[in-house]
Amino acid sequence: MIAELIIGGLASGCLYALIAIAVVLVLQATDIPNFAQGEMAMFSTFFAFWLLRDHGLSWWLAGILGLGFAAFLGVVVQQVIIRPLLGAPTLNAVIATLGVNIALHSLAGLLWGNETNVFPSPLEGLRGFRLAGVNVAAESAVTIVVSVAMIAGFTLVLRYTRAGIALRAASQNQTVARLMGIPIHRAFAMAWAMGSVAGGVAGLLVAPVVFLDVNMMGPLLIKGFAGAVLGGLGSLGAVFVGSLLLGVTENLMGAYVSGSFGEALSFLLIIVVLIVAPQGIFGRVKKRKV
C-alpha cells in the first residue's frame, strides 16, 4: 500500500516538476516569476484538443502540434509583452504575467467553452504492471519516464549547446553577455519557449486524468511553485527533487491524514520553507557579480 502511494506520489511530483521547471527556466533567465505558466499550458492543451476533436488528427500529431504551439505562445508572450518591460521594476512584469493569465483564461473559455471535456489518453486499454511486487499504473510509469527524459534533455541543452550556454550567460549578467555578442533577447525567448513546452507536456499528461477545462492547471501551478521553493531555485535537479518530495508527501498525507490536508500542504510548505530555508533544501545563496 505504502509503496503504491509512493509511486503515485512520484508521478504527481513529476507533473509538479514540469511546471516548476517551466517557471524556474524563465525565473533564472529574466528574474520574472511567470504566473501565466499554468494558463499557457492549459491553452496549448486546448489547442491540441481542438486539433484532435474538430480536425480528426491523431493524438500524437495533435500533441506534437500542441507543443509546437506552446513554444510559439511562449515566444510571443516574451517578445510582445515581457521584452518591452525588461529594465523596468520586476513588479511591472509580474503584473503583466497575471494579466496574461486572466486573458488566456477568458480567451480559452470564449473559444472552447467553460464546460469540462474528456481528453482521450493514448494509453487507454494499456494495463499496468508489477515492479518488485508493487502495482504500477501505466499512466504513472509514462508520466515518470517522460518527465525524467524532458528534464534530462533540458539539462543537456543548457550545459552542452551553444544556445544553452548563451542562455546561462545572459541569465548571469546581461551587460557582459551583450558585450560578448550574445543576443540576450533571443536567449530569453528560448527560455520562455522551453518553459512553455514543459508546461504543455504537463498539460497533455494531466488532462486525461483530471479532465480538460479552463481551471485545470491552477492547482498544478501552485504546487509547481511549492516544489520549486522546496527544492531550491538554483538548479533544475533541485527543483525536480523538491517536486518529487512534495508529491510523495502530499500523497501519503492525503491517504493517512486527510485529503484536504494534502491539498493545503503545498501552501504550508511554501510558508515554512521561506521562513526556515529561503534558498530551499538544496539551494545555495546566489552570488551576483557587480
ROKEVO-202666 format. One record per residue (C-alpha): residue number from 1; chain; z, x, y. Coordinates in nm, 2 decimals. Each point is the difference from the previous one (the first is absolute). Layout:
! residues N
(NUM 'A' (Z X Y))
...
//
This chain:
! residues 290
(1 'A' (0.00 0.00 0.00))
(2 'A' (0.10 0.27 0.25))
(3 'A' (-0.30 0.21 -0.09))
(4 'A' (-0.24 -0.29 0.06))
(5 'A' (0.17 -0.07 0.33))
(6 'A' (-0.05 0.37 0.10))
(7 'A' (-0.37 -0.02 -0.10))
(8 'A' (-0.04 -0.31 0.21))
(9 'A' (0.19 0.17 0.29))
(10 'A' (-0.23 0.30 -0.02))
(11 'A' (-0.30 -0.23 0.02))
(12 'A' (0.15 -0.17 0.31))
(13 'A' (0.09 0.34 0.14))
(14 'A' (-0.36 0.11 -0.03))
(15 'A' (-0.12 -0.29 0.20))
(16 'A' (0.27 0.08 0.27))
(17 'A' (-0.12 0.36 -0.02))
(18 'A' (-0.36 -0.09 0.08))
(19 'A' (0.11 -0.19 0.31))
(20 'A' (0.25 0.27 0.10))
(21 'A' (-0.26 0.28 -0.03))
(22 'A' (-0.24 -0.21 0.20))
(23 'A' (0.26 -0.02 0.28))
(24 'A' (0.10 0.37 -0.03))
(25 'A' (-0.35 0.13 0.01))
(26 'A' (-0.05 -0.16 0.34))
(27 'A' (0.35 0.08 0.12))
(28 'A' (-0.03 0.37 -0.09))
(29 'A' (-0.34 0.02 0.18))
(30 'A' (0.06 -0.20 0.31))
(31 'A' (0.38 -0.06 0.02))
(32 'A' (-0.08 -0.37 0.00))
(33 'A' (0.17 -0.24 -0.26))
(34 'A' (-0.28 -0.24 -0.09))
(35 'A' (0.16 -0.34 -0.02))
(36 'A' (-0.34 -0.16 -0.07))
(37 'A' (-0.04 0.19 -0.33))
(38 'A' (0.10 -0.30 -0.21))
(39 'A' (-0.24 -0.24 0.17))
(40 'A' (-0.28 0.25 -0.01))
(41 'A' (0.05 0.01 -0.38))
(42 'A' (0.02 -0.37 -0.02))
(43 'A' (-0.32 -0.04 0.20))
(44 'A' (-0.20 0.24 -0.22))
(45 'A' (0.13 -0.17 -0.31))
(46 'A' (-0.12 -0.33 0.13))
(47 'A' (-0.34 0.16 0.08))
(48 'A' (-0.02 0.11 -0.37))
(49 'A' (0.10 -0.35 -0.11))
(50 'A' (-0.27 -0.15 0.22))
(51 'A' (-0.26 0.22 -0.16))
(52 'A' (0.13 -0.09 -0.34))
(53 'A' (0.03 -0.37 0.04))
(54 'A' (-0.27 -0.09 0.25))
(55 'A' (-0.27 0.25 -0.09))
(56 'A' (0.05 0.04 -0.37))
(57 'A' (0.06 0.37 0.00))
(58 'A' (0.18 0.16 -0.30))
(59 'A' (0.37 0.09 0.05))
(60 'A' (-0.07 0.37 0.00))
(61 'A' (-0.29 -0.01 0.25))
(62 'A' (0.20 -0.24 0.23))
(63 'A' (0.30 0.23 -0.02))
(64 'A' (-0.20 0.31 0.09))
(65 'A' (-0.17 -0.17 0.29))
(66 'A' (0.34 -0.14 0.11))
(67 'A' (0.14 0.36 0.00))
(68 'A' (-0.30 0.11 0.20))
(69 'A' (0.07 -0.28 0.25))
(70 'A' (0.36 0.11 0.01))
(71 'A' (-0.10 0.36 0.10))
(72 'A' (-0.24 -0.15 0.26))
(73 'A' (0.27 -0.22 0.14))
(74 'A' (0.24 0.29 0.03))
(75 'A' (-0.25 0.21 0.19))
(76 'A' (-0.08 -0.29 0.23))
(77 'A' (0.36 -0.07 0.08))
(78 'A' (0.06 0.37 0.07))
(79 'A' (-0.31 0.06 0.21))
(80 'A' (0.00 -0.33 0.20))
(81 'A' (0.37 -0.07 0.04))
(82 'A' (0.22 0.31 -0.07))
(83 'A' (-0.22 0.28 0.13))
(84 'A' (0.01 -0.12 0.37))
(85 'A' (0.38 -0.01 -0.03))
(86 'A' (0.04 0.36 -0.11))
(87 'A' (0.21 0.18 0.26))
(88 'A' (0.16 -0.32 0.12))
(89 'A' (0.36 -0.08 -0.11))
(90 'A' (0.03 -0.06 -0.37))
(91 'A' (0.14 -0.35 0.06))
(92 'A' (-0.34 -0.10 0.14))
(93 'A' (-0.17 0.08 -0.33))
(94 'A' (0.27 -0.16 -0.20))
(95 'A' (-0.04 -0.33 0.20))
(96 'A' (-0.38 0.04 -0.06))
(97 'A' (0.05 0.01 -0.38))
(98 'A' (0.22 -0.30 0.02))
(99 'A' (-0.28 -0.18 0.19))
(100 'A' (-0.25 0.11 -0.27))
(101 'A' (0.25 -0.14 -0.26))
(102 'A' (0.01 -0.34 0.17))
(103 'A' (-0.38 -0.01 0.07))
(104 'A' (-0.10 0.08 -0.36))
(105 'A' (0.25 -0.25 -0.14))
(106 'A' (-0.14 -0.27 0.22))
(107 'A' (-0.36 0.10 -0.06))
(108 'A' (0.05 0.00 -0.38))
(109 'A' (0.14 -0.35 0.02))
(110 'A' (-0.29 -0.11 0.21))
(111 'A' (-0.27 0.15 -0.23))
(112 'A' (0.16 -0.07 -0.34))
(113 'A' (0.27 -0.25 0.05))
(114 'A' (0.38 0.01 -0.03))
(115 'A' (0.02 -0.13 -0.35))
(116 'A' (0.09 0.20 -0.31))
(117 'A' (-0.29 0.13 -0.20))
(118 'A' (-0.01 0.13 -0.36))
(119 'A' (-0.14 0.35 0.00))
(120 'A' (-0.14 0.08 -0.34))
(121 'A' (0.10 0.32 -0.18))
(122 'A' (-0.24 0.22 -0.20))
(123 'A' (0.29 0.05 -0.24))
(124 'A' (0.01 -0.37 -0.12))
(125 'A' (0.03 -0.01 -0.37))
(126 'A' (0.10 0.36 -0.03))
(127 'A' (0.31 0.03 -0.20))
(128 'A' (0.29 0.23 0.08))
(129 'A' (0.11 0.28 -0.23))
(130 'A' (0.32 0.17 -0.12))
(131 'A' (0.10 0.34 0.12))
(132 'A' (0.30 0.17 -0.17))
(133 'A' (0.11 -0.35 -0.11))
(134 'A' (-0.03 -0.15 0.35))
(135 'A' (-0.24 -0.29 0.08))
(136 'A' (-0.23 0.10 0.28))
(137 'A' (-0.21 -0.27 0.17))
(138 'A' (-0.37 0.10 0.06))
(139 'A' (0.04 -0.09 0.37))
(140 'A' (0.30 0.24 0.04))
(141 'A' (-0.18 0.28 -0.18))
(142 'A' (-0.32 -0.03 0.21))
(143 'A' (0.20 -0.02 0.32))
(144 'A' (0.19 0.32 -0.08))
(145 'A' (-0.31 0.19 -0.11))
(146 'A' (-0.21 -0.11 0.30))
(147 'A' (0.28 0.07 0.25))
(148 'A' (0.08 0.35 -0.14))
(149 'A' (-0.38 0.08 -0.01))
(150 'A' (-0.04 -0.11 0.36))
(151 'A' (0.30 0.19 0.13))
(152 'A' (-0.11 0.32 -0.19))
(153 'A' (-0.35 -0.04 0.14))
(154 'A' (0.13 -0.04 0.36))
(155 'A' (0.22 0.31 -0.04))
(156 'A' (-0.29 0.21 -0.13))
(157 'A' (-0.22 -0.12 0.29))
(158 'A' (0.26 0.09 0.26))
(159 'A' (0.07 0.34 -0.15))
(160 'A' (-0.34 0.13 -0.12))
(161 'A' (-0.28 -0.16 0.20))
(162 'A' (-0.12 0.10 0.35))
(163 'A' (0.05 -0.35 0.13))
(164 'A' (0.35 -0.02 -0.15))
(165 'A' (0.10 0.34 0.15))
(166 'A' (-0.14 -0.11 0.34))
(167 'A' (0.21 -0.32 -0.02))
(168 'A' (0.31 0.20 -0.08))
(169 'A' (-0.07 0.24 0.29))
(170 'A' (-0.06 -0.29 0.24))
(171 'A' (0.32 -0.17 -0.10))
(172 'A' (0.20 0.33 0.06))
(173 'A' (-0.13 0.08 0.35))
(174 'A' (-0.28 -0.20 0.16))
(175 'A' (-0.05 0.25 0.28))
(176 'A' (-0.03 0.31 -0.22))
(177 'A' (-0.23 -0.20 -0.24))
(178 'A' (-0.23 -0.09 0.29))
(179 'A' (-0.02 0.37 0.11))
(180 'A' (-0.09 0.09 -0.36))
(181 'A' (-0.29 -0.24 0.02))
(182 'A' (0.15 -0.27 -0.23))
(183 'A' (-0.13 -0.35 0.09))
(184 'A' (0.35 -0.16 0.01))
(185 'A' (-0.13 -0.36 0.05))
(186 'A' (-0.22 0.04 -0.31))
(187 'A' (0.31 0.13 -0.19))
(188 'A' (0.21 -0.29 0.12))
(189 'A' (-0.27 -0.25 -0.10))
(190 'A' (0.01 0.16 -0.35))
(191 'A' (0.37 -0.05 -0.02))
(192 'A' (-0.04 -0.37 0.09))
(193 'A' (-0.28 -0.04 -0.25))
(194 'A' (0.20 0.16 -0.28))
(195 'A' (0.31 -0.21 0.09))
(196 'A' (-0.21 -0.32 0.01))
(197 'A' (-0.15 0.08 -0.34))
(198 'A' (0.34 0.06 -0.15))
(199 'A' (0.12 -0.34 0.14))
(200 'A' (-0.32 -0.16 -0.14))
(201 'A' (0.07 0.13 -0.35))
(202 'A' (0.35 -0.14 0.03))
(203 'A' (-0.14 -0.34 0.10))
(204 'A' (-0.25 -0.01 -0.29))
(205 'A' (0.28 0.09 -0.24))
(206 'A' (0.26 -0.25 0.13))
(207 'A' (-0.23 -0.30 0.07))
(208 'A' (-0.04 -0.10 -0.37))
(209 'A' (0.37 0.02 -0.05))
(210 'A' (0.14 -0.19 0.31))
(211 'A' (-0.31 -0.20 0.09))
(212 'A' (-0.21 0.05 0.30))
(213 'A' (0.10 -0.14 0.34))
(214 'A' (0.03 0.12 0.36))
(215 'A' (0.37 0.08 -0.05))
(216 'A' (-0.01 0.20 -0.32))
(217 'A' (0.03 0.35 0.15))
(218 'A' (0.29 -0.06 0.24))
(219 'A' (0.28 0.07 -0.25))
(220 'A' (-0.20 0.29 -0.15))
(221 'A' (-0.03 0.16 0.35))
(222 'A' (0.37 -0.01 0.05))
(223 'A' (0.07 0.15 -0.34))
(224 'A' (-0.26 0.27 0.07))
(225 'A' (0.18 0.09 0.31))
(226 'A' (0.33 0.00 -0.19))
(227 'A' (-0.14 0.22 -0.27))
(228 'A' (-0.14 0.25 0.26))
(229 'A' (0.33 0.01 0.18))
(230 'A' (0.20 0.05 -0.32))
(231 'A' (-0.21 0.29 -0.13))
(232 'A' (-0.07 0.16 0.34))
(233 'A' (-0.31 0.00 0.21))
(234 'A' (-0.07 0.37 -0.04))
(235 'A' (-0.23 -0.01 -0.30))
(236 'A' (-0.19 -0.24 -0.22))
(237 'A' (0.19 0.11 -0.30))
(238 'A' (0.34 -0.09 0.16))
(239 'A' (-0.14 -0.34 0.11))
(240 'A' (-0.12 -0.07 -0.35))
(241 'A' (0.33 0.09 -0.17))
(242 'A' (0.19 -0.20 0.26))
(243 'A' (-0.21 -0.30 -0.06))
(244 'A' (0.05 0.03 -0.38))
(245 'A' (0.37 0.02 0.05))
(246 'A' (-0.01 -0.32 0.21))
(247 'A' (-0.21 -0.18 -0.25))
(248 'A' (0.23 0.08 -0.30))
(249 'A' (0.32 -0.06 0.19))
(250 'A' (-0.13 -0.33 0.13))
(251 'A' (-0.11 -0.11 -0.34))
(252 'A' (0.34 0.09 -0.16))
(253 'A' (0.19 -0.17 0.28))
(254 'A' (-0.21 -0.31 -0.02))
(255 'A' (0.06 -0.03 -0.38))
(256 'A' (0.37 0.09 -0.01))
(257 'A' (0.14 -0.11 0.34))
(258 'A' (-0.23 -0.24 0.18))
(259 'A' (-0.36 -0.06 0.07))
(260 'A' (0.06 -0.06 0.36))
(261 'A' (0.21 0.32 0.03))
(262 'A' (-0.30 0.19 -0.15))
(263 'A' (-0.20 -0.12 0.30))
(264 'A' (0.27 0.08 0.25))
(265 'A' (0.03 0.35 -0.14))
(266 'A' (-0.31 0.12 0.18))
(267 'A' (0.16 -0.08 0.34))
(268 'A' (0.34 0.14 -0.10))
(269 'A' (-0.16 0.33 -0.12))
(270 'A' (-0.18 0.04 0.33))
(271 'A' (0.32 -0.04 0.19))
(272 'A' (0.22 0.22 -0.22))
(273 'A' (-0.25 0.29 -0.03))
(274 'A' (-0.07 0.00 0.37))
(275 'A' (0.37 0.04 0.06))
(276 'A' (0.09 0.24 -0.28))
(277 'A' (-0.32 0.20 -0.04))
(278 'A' (-0.24 -0.06 0.28))
(279 'A' (-0.26 0.23 -0.15))
(280 'A' (0.01 -0.17 -0.34))
(281 'A' (0.13 0.12 -0.33))
(282 'A' (-0.27 0.27 -0.04))
(283 'A' (-0.08 0.03 0.37))
(284 'A' (0.03 0.31 0.22))
(285 'A' (0.05 0.02 0.37))
(286 'A' (-0.34 0.02 0.15))
(287 'A' (-0.05 0.31 0.23))
(288 'A' (-0.24 -0.02 0.29))
(289 'A' (-0.16 0.30 0.15))
(290 'A' (-0.01 0.01 0.37))
//
